[in-house]
Amino acid sequence: MLVHLSQPALSSAIKVLETTIGGPLLLRTTRSFVLTPEGESFYPVALRLLADWDGAFDSLHQRFALRAGKISIAAMPSFASNQLPIAIRHFKTHHPEIKITLNDVIAEEVVAMVRSGRVELGVSFDPSDGKAGSGKQFDGDDLLFSPLFEDRFVAVLPPGHSLLSLKELSATQLLQSEFISLQAPSRVRQLISREFVRLGLSFTPAFETHQLVTIGRMVANGLGVSVVPSLCQAQMHELGAHCRPLLEPTIRQQVGIITRRRYPLSAACQAMANTLQDTFFNAEFENSNNY
């Protein structure tokens, strides 16, 4: 077994070990050496320790080289079910051995999971609610927010609805129909409610649910109208609903990566953060041709 030490350095290391444990492990002569009984007993243990060290060293090397490892991330459902699979596909193309655990939870829970350390990285709306000014980085409650893109909410209508003849809609027009909303404490609901109330409109949904996909199905079946983040409008179309730009009020919100300021990311999770930045930074999910 190679130990990568010179003869004097090896002899010195053995002497230090013998001094530490209180007795000899080797009996030396001018031409050879033999193990003492204690040395014989320790020899297989030493071999196992060296093998464990080599294994641990190789495992760490594999992780830093992104050839092994596991990451756990959290993302709000509107992003997790629509855009995140694109980034995961790009990531797995370059790092196929990294295992990924995805927690599909509401925006508030994304923040809570990052803050508690249950996940290294989250993707959600800006936790500062836009109070961080430039939006480049939110540093509060030991969280960092790195923006990816700005989402602009859109109106969702059922097939055949009279408002589909219009290219742009207002909250006042939408509230002439029964409104379907996410339940509190959803951040999406809070944003919509706040902007509607700011215009002096009463926000009293006829239906409430926990999932945006349920809203899409309910709207598609003619039960009412809604407002959702534009990043999930492709999903609304797939469910049979139709989207239109919402101009009054205009609801905008930054979507980005949330991490903990005082805890560095693992090499694998940093690679995922880089992939998210490369894939979505300043991306736009509104396309008037799709409305």
Backbone torsions as a table, in degrees:
resi	resn	phi	psi	omega
1	MET	NA	131.2	179.3
2	LEU	-82.7	129.6	177.9
3	VAL	-111.2	-5.9	175.6
4	HIS	58.5	41.4	176.5
5	LEU	-130.1	146.6	174.2
6	SER	-72.4	164.3	-179.8
7	GLN	-57.6	-48.5	179.5
8	PRO	-61.3	-41.0	-178.9
9	ALA	-66.0	-38.9	178.7
10	LEU	-66.1	-44.0	178.8
11	SER	-61.5	-41.0	178.9
12	SER	-64.0	-40.7	179.7
13	ALA	-64.5	-39.4	179.3
14	ILE	-66.4	-40.5	179.1
15	LYS	-63.5	-40.6	177.6
16	VAL	-62.4	-42.2	179.2
17	LEU	-63.2	-45.1	-179.6
18	GLU	-64.1	-38.9	177.5
19	THR	-64.3	-39.5	-178.3
20	THR	-66.8	-41.6	-175.9
21	ILE	-86.7	-13.5	173.8
22	GLY	92.7	17.9	179.6
23	GLY	-174.4	165.7	-176.4
24	PRO	-78.8	146.6	172.7
25	LEU	-107.2	-21.4	-178.6
26	LEU	-128.8	143.5	168.6
27	LEU	-106.4	119.8	-172.2
28	ARG	-103.9	142.6	169.1
29	THR	-123.8	-178.6	-179.6
30	THR	-68.5	-24.0	-175.2
31	ARG	-115.1	-17.7	-175.4
32	SER	-157.5	-178.8	174.7
33	PHE	-146.4	155.2	175.3
34	VAL	-132.4	154.6	178.5
35	LEU	-76.9	139.6	170.0
36	THR	-73.9	168.1	176.4
37	PRO	-55.3	-39.4	177.5
38	GLU	-66.5	-36.7	177.0
39	GLY	-65.1	-41.1	176.4
40	GLU	-59.5	-40.8	-179.6
41	SER	-67.9	-36.1	-176.3
42	PHE	-81.9	-21.5	-173.3
43	TYR	-56.2	-50.9	179.7
44	PRO	-65.7	-30.7	176.7
45	VAL	-66.0	-41.7	179.0
46	ALA	-62.5	-41.7	178.0
47	LEU	-61.0	-42.5	179.7
48	ARG	-65.3	-40.3	179.0
49	LEU	-63.9	-40.8	178.3
50	LEU	-64.9	-40.0	178.7
51	ALA	-65.6	-41.1	177.9
52	ASP	-63.1	-40.3	178.8
53	TRP	-62.7	-46.0	179.1
54	ASP	-61.6	-40.6	179.3
55	GLY	-65.4	-42.8	179.8
56	ALA	-65.9	-40.9	179.3
57	PHE	-62.3	-45.1	179.7
58	ASP	-65.1	-38.7	179.0
59	SER	-62.4	-43.0	177.9
60	LEU	-64.6	-41.0	178.5
61	HIS	-60.8	-42.2	179.5
62	GLN	-63.0	-37.2	-179.9
63	ARG	-68.9	-45.7	179.5
64	PHE	-67.0	-28.3	177.7
65	ALA	-84.2	1.5	179.1
66	LEU	60.5	33.7	174.7
67	ARG	-105.3	3.7	177.3
68	ALA	-162.0	162.3	177.1
69	GLY	131.0	176.0	-177.8
70	LYS	-147.3	138.0	176.5
71	ILE	-127.2	151.2	178.0
72	SER	-126.3	124.2	-178.6
73	ILE	-129.3	160.5	177.1
74	ALA	-126.5	143.6	-179.9
75	ALA	-149.2	143.6	177.8
76	MET	-66.2	147.7	-171.9
77	PRO	-54.8	-39.1	-177.6
78	SER	-61.1	-32.1	177.5
79	PHE	-88.4	-40.4	-176.4
80	ALA	-62.3	-36.2	-174.7
81	SER	-92.0	-7.4	-176.0
82	ASN	-120.0	-56.4	-174.6
83	GLN	-99.0	-35.4	-174.3
84	LEU	-57.2	-38.4	177.5
85	PRO	-57.0	-28.9	177.8
86	ILE	-64.2	-46.8	-179.6
87	ALA	-66.7	-39.3	179.8
88	ILE	-63.6	-39.9	178.0
89	ARG	-61.9	-44.0	177.2
90	HIS	-61.7	-42.6	-178.2
91	PHE	-63.9	-46.4	-177.2
92	LYS	-68.4	-24.8	176.2
93	THR	-61.6	-38.3	-178.2
94	HIS	-94.9	-25.2	-176.4
95	HIS	-133.7	68.2	-173.4
96	PRO	-66.7	-20.8	-176.2
97	GLU	-85.1	-11.7	-178.5
98	ILE	-79.2	127.7	178.1
99	LYS	-90.4	140.8	-175.7
100	ILE	-123.8	129.0	171.6
101	THR	-108.8	121.0	-178.1
102	LEU	-108.1	125.6	175.9
103	ASN	-103.9	110.1	-178.0
104	ASP	-92.2	95.0	-173.2
105	VAL	-135.7	163.9	-179.2
106	ILE	-64.3	161.2	-173.4
107	ALA	-55.1	-40.5	-179.0
108	GLU	-64.5	-37.6	-179.6
109	GLU	-73.1	-30.1	174.7
110	VAL	-57.3	-49.1	-179.9
111	VAL	-61.8	-43.6	-178.5
112	ALA	-63.7	-39.3	-178.5
113	MET	-69.5	-37.4	176.6
114	VAL	-68.1	-46.0	-177.8
115	ARG	-59.5	-38.3	-177.5
116	SER	-83.3	-9.3	-179.3
117	GLY	85.7	7.2	178.4
118	ARG	-68.4	-26.2	172.5
119	VAL	-134.3	154.6	178.4
120	GLU	-79.7	-32.8	-169.0
121	LEU	-141.7	141.2	175.9
122	GLY	-132.1	156.4	174.5
123	VAL	-125.0	120.3	-176.1
124	SER	-160.6	-175.5	173.3
125	PHE	-70.4	159.3	179.1
126	ASP	-57.1	116.3	-179.2
127	PRO	-64.8	-20.2	-178.9
128	SER	-80.0	-3.6	-178.8
129	ASP	58.9	34.6	177.7
130	GLY	80.2	4.8	-176.5
131	LYS	-82.6	-4.1	-177.9
132	ALA	-81.6	4.8	175.6
133	GLY	78.4	-102.5	-175.1
134	SER	-66.2	-23.9	178.9
135	GLY	78.9	0.0	-178.3
136	LYS	-68.3	-36.2	179.6
137	GLN	-156.4	127.8	177.5
138	PHE	-103.6	120.0	-176.1
139	ASP	-122.3	90.3	178.7
140	GLY	-154.1	147.8	-179.6
141	ASP	55.7	32.5	178.8
142	ASP	64.4	22.8	178.3
143	LEU	-111.2	147.7	172.9
144	LEU	-115.6	136.4	177.5
145	PHE	-119.8	120.1	178.0
146	SER	-114.5	109.7	-173.6
147	PRO	-66.3	144.5	174.0
148	LEU	-105.1	-49.8	-178.9
149	PHE	-161.6	167.4	176.7
150	GLU	-102.7	127.7	178.6
151	ASP	-97.9	136.5	176.0
152	ARG	-115.5	120.3	-174.6
153	PHE	-67.4	152.2	-178.6
154	VAL	-128.4	157.1	175.2
155	ALA	-82.7	146.9	179.6
156	VAL	-122.6	129.0	-174.9
157	LEU	-128.4	152.1	176.7
158	PRO	-79.2	160.9	176.5
159	PRO	-58.1	140.0	177.2
160	GLY	80.2	1.9	-179.0
161	HIS	-68.6	144.2	-176.4
162	SER	-62.4	-28.8	-177.4
163	LEU	-75.7	-8.3	178.8
164	LEU	-66.6	-16.9	178.2
165	SER	-74.2	-13.8	-179.4
166	LEU	-95.1	145.6	179.4
167	LYS	-83.4	-26.4	-178.9
168	GLU	-137.8	148.8	-175.1
169	LEU	-129.3	160.5	175.2
170	SER	-118.6	163.0	177.4
171	ALA	-62.2	-37.7	179.4
172	THR	-59.0	-42.6	178.0
173	GLN	-65.7	-40.9	-178.8
174	LEU	-64.2	-39.8	-175.5
175	LEU	-73.1	-1.6	171.2
176	GLN	-73.8	-14.8	174.9
177	SER	-110.7	166.1	176.8
178	GLU	-67.3	136.9	-173.7
179	PHE	-104.8	137.5	179.4
180	ILE	-112.2	129.9	-174.0
181	SER	-135.6	158.9	168.3
182	LEU	-70.3	156.0	178.8
183	GLN	-81.4	154.0	172.4
184	ALA	-66.4	148.2	9.4
185	PRO	-97.2	34.1	-177.9
186	SER	-52.6	133.4	178.8
187	ARG	-64.7	-37.1	177.7
188	VAL	-59.5	-45.9	178.7
189	ARG	-62.0	-42.4	-179.5
190	GLN	-60.1	-43.4	-179.7
191	LEU	-63.6	-45.5	-178.9
192	ILE	-65.9	-47.5	-178.9
193	SER	-59.7	-44.6	-178.8
194	ARG	-60.5	-44.2	-177.6
195	GLU	-72.1	-35.4	177.2
196	PHE	-65.5	-45.2	-179.7
197	VAL	-64.8	-35.7	178.5
198	ARG	-59.5	-30.0	177.7
199	LEU	-85.9	2.5	-179.6
200	GLY	82.8	18.1	-178.5
201	LEU	-97.3	144.6	177.9
202	SER	-82.9	125.1	-178.7
203	PHE	-103.6	93.8	-178.4
204	THR	-130.7	84.3	-176.9
205	PRO	-59.5	143.8	175.5
206	ALA	-79.1	-29.9	179.1
207	PHE	-134.6	146.2	176.4
208	GLU	-133.7	143.9	-179.4
209	THR	-148.0	170.0	-178.4
210	HIS	-93.1	-17.5	-171.4
211	GLN	-124.3	140.2	176.9
212	LEU	-65.9	-33.1	179.3
213	VAL	-64.0	-33.7	177.2
214	THR	-67.9	-39.0	175.4
215	ILE	-58.6	-45.9	-179.9
216	GLY	-59.4	-42.0	-180.0
217	ARG	-68.6	-39.6	-179.7
218	MET	-66.0	-42.7	177.8
219	VAL	-64.3	-45.5	-179.0
220	ALA	-60.0	-27.3	179.0
221	ASN	-92.7	13.2	172.5
222	GLY	78.0	19.3	-177.9
223	LEU	-84.5	-10.7	179.1
224	GLY	161.3	-165.9	179.8
225	VAL	-122.4	170.7	-179.9
226	SER	-158.5	179.3	174.0
227	VAL	-132.7	131.4	-176.7
228	VAL	-138.0	163.2	173.4
229	PRO	-61.2	143.4	-177.2
230	SER	-66.7	-21.8	-178.6
231	LEU	-68.5	-10.6	176.9
232	CYS	-112.7	16.4	-178.2
233	GLN	-68.4	-30.0	176.1
234	ALA	-61.6	-38.4	177.8
235	GLN	-65.8	-38.3	177.6
236	MET	-61.5	-42.1	178.9
237	HIS	-63.2	-41.5	179.4
238	GLU	-62.5	-31.6	-179.3
239	LEU	-80.4	-10.3	178.3
240	GLY	104.3	3.9	177.2
241	ALA	-92.1	169.2	-179.6
242	HIS	-124.9	145.8	-177.2
243	CYS	-114.7	147.0	175.2
244	ARG	-138.6	148.4	176.2
245	PRO	-60.3	140.9	176.0
246	LEU	-106.0	115.2	-174.9
247	LEU	-103.9	-22.4	-179.8
248	GLU	-140.6	100.8	2.0
249	PRO	-83.8	159.5	170.7
250	THR	-89.4	117.1	-177.0
251	ILE	-107.2	113.8	-179.8
252	ARG	-121.6	145.2	178.9
253	GLN	-153.6	135.0	177.5
254	GLN	-73.5	136.8	172.8
255	VAL	-113.0	134.3	-177.8
256	GLY	-161.8	-172.5	-177.3
257	ILE	-92.9	132.2	178.3
258	ILE	-114.0	127.3	176.9
259	THR	-137.0	175.4	176.2
260	ARG	-96.3	133.4	-172.3
261	ARG	-64.9	-40.4	-172.5
262	ARG	-95.1	9.3	-179.0
263	TYR	-126.1	110.6	-179.4
264	PRO	-66.8	147.5	177.4
265	LEU	-74.8	150.0	170.8
266	SER	-64.7	162.0	-179.9
267	ALA	-58.1	-41.0	-179.0
268	ALA	-66.9	-42.3	-178.7
269	CYS	-70.6	-33.9	175.2
270	GLN	-63.7	-37.5	176.9
271	ALA	-64.5	-37.6	176.5
272	MET	-66.0	-42.2	177.8
273	ALA	-60.1	-40.9	178.1
274	ASN	-63.9	-39.4	178.8
275	THR	-64.3	-41.5	177.8
276	LEU	-62.3	-42.8	178.1
277	GLN	-63.4	-45.4	-179.0
278	ASP	-64.2	-33.3	-174.6
279	THR	-84.1	-37.9	-167.5
280	PHE	-121.4	-6.2	-176.2
281	PHE	-59.4	121.8	-178.0
282	ASN	62.8	22.8	176.9
283	ALA	-69.9	156.1	177.0
284	GLU	-122.9	133.6	-179.5
285	PHE	-113.5	13.1	174.5
286	GLU	-103.8	134.3	177.2
287	ASN	-146.1	108.1	-174.3
288	SER	-57.8	-24.0	-180.0
289	ASN	-71.4	-16.2	-179.2
290	ASN	-93.4	-4.7	-174.2
291	TYR	-74.8	NA	NA
